[in-house]
Amino acid sequence: MSPASLGVALIGGGFMADVHSRAARAAGARIVGVTSSTPERSRAAAERIGAESAFDDVDALLADDRVQVVHVVTPNATHHELTVRVLAASKHVVTEKPLATTVADAVDLEQRAAAAGVAATVPFVYRFHPMVREARTRVAAGQVGRLFSVQGAYLQDWLLAAGDDNWRVSSEAGGASRAFADIGSHLCDLLEFVTGERLARLQAITSTVYPERASTGPVATEDLAGVLAQTGGGAVVSLLVSQVAPGRKNGLVLEVHGATESLRFAQERPEELWIGRRAGSELHLRSTDELHPDAARLSVLPPGHPLGYQDAFTAFAADTYAAVRGAAPEGLPVFADGVRAARITDAVLASARTGDWIDL
Ligand SMILES: NC(=O)c1ccc[n+]([C@@H]2O[C@H](COP(=O)([O-])OP(=O)(O)OC[C@H]3O[C@@H](n4cnc5c(N)ncnc54)[C@H](O)[C@@H]3O)[C@@H](O)[C@H]2O)c1
């Protein structure tokens, strides 16, 4: 099977349908079709993204033999049921984060995917920036030294006003956690991916700044979360996650401090890695000839030709399709990583409720 022959279909016709379809095409797949919440919306989405077909419903999509890989890009609370159906049809699957809204459902999906023997991935796409791979390689090679501390943030402002609303605000559609499940999950995935250490315990505070929002009514999900944590190796971690930070659009920043070096990656400036030293700090720009092999593999344009979010998505799709064809690409986020994010999110909510430290 050549990459060009892979047939991809999407369940969900919103923002992520656009991003995934561009990534899938750039990775060599064809977009066989899409289905959304109604047949009319399916047709509108198919036209917008240029899919070959609009499927009236999920059954029609799954019954089509052209479809080999299904991307589930719907609101969070639907991920479990839809992914169960995709796996029952023995199709390869990409399910958006959060993989599921409970730990039990995420574990169930991991087990079903293993039993189905298909590729099953989760788009923790920030792993696919070359400078993230560069940071990860430096930590693994010992250049950073023993890890002392990590500071991370993922800040946005799109829910800043009380009138701002979205399905994510409702726990019924988005799950019990909002800001943390939505973007804190990316931050923790990136932290554990880059450092190679796992969060061992944490304590969290969450805050809901507006008791009500425009159409959702009473709000039970958090606008922001602060987390204090410790890694298995003893490093001290502080994280801030917010969807109500004025001026911050997609401010994902990870800074790690070791005995020899600090590293800082900011996803809005993904071509840069800051390397801090007591003497001789430097801003390392992506430069193909200096990169370690895992970063060089993802560095698909010459230096000075900026790679960004959509390129990271394309690299994720390409590695997913390589896994479909039997390869084992380095650093591919799979359902086990979705389970990990669900466990951390669960711990954050539990600690915020009780004030206790929670072991992971
Ligand atoms: N990995 C990332 O970087 C990233 C970024 C944004 C969103 N996401 C995730 O992607 C998912 C979708 O988010 P979005 O921003 O595209 O949302 P969206 O609201 O823009 O789109 C959701 C789409 O799903 C459709 N839909 C709803 N219920 C459905 C059902 N039962 N069957 C079929 N279609 C249904 C809606 O009509 C809509 O077209 C979420 O889980 C979100 O967390 C991931």
The ligand as an ORCA input file, in Angstrom:
! r2SCAN-3c Opt
* xyz 0 1
  N      -4.881     18.687     18.586
  C      -5.177     19.975     18.555
  O      -4.274     20.808     18.439
  C      -6.614     20.415     18.651
  C      -6.969     21.757     18.379
  C      -8.331     22.118     18.435
  C      -9.280     21.169     18.775
  N      -8.910     19.883     19.052
  C      -9.912     18.856     19.404
  O     -10.664     18.527     18.226
  C     -12.018     18.216     18.559
  C     -12.943     19.073     17.692
  O     -12.699     20.425     17.980
  P     -13.070     21.586     16.924
  O     -12.338     22.794     17.399
  O     -12.898     21.110     15.552
  O     -14.634     21.754     17.243
  P     -15.745     22.400     16.273
  O     -16.858     22.814     17.138
  O     -15.114     23.416     15.371
  O     -16.191     21.168     15.350
  C     -16.874     20.043     15.859
  C     -17.622     19.402     14.696
  O     -18.180     18.143     15.114
  C     -19.531     18.054     14.598
  N     -20.237     17.083     15.440
  C     -20.730     17.247     16.687
  N     -21.238     16.079     17.145
  C     -21.069     15.162     16.155
  C     -21.404     13.785     16.009
  N     -21.972     13.100     16.994
  N     -21.096     13.166     14.836
  C     -20.508     13.831     13.827
  N     -20.160     15.143     13.919
  C     -20.442     15.803     15.061
  C     -20.034     19.489     14.673
  O     -21.154     19.693     13.841
  C     -18.794     20.251     14.181
  O     -18.739     20.237     12.771
  C     -12.137     18.461     20.074
  O     -12.086     17.227     20.749
  C     -10.936     19.309     20.424
  O     -10.456     19.089     21.739
  C      -7.602     19.506     18.991
*
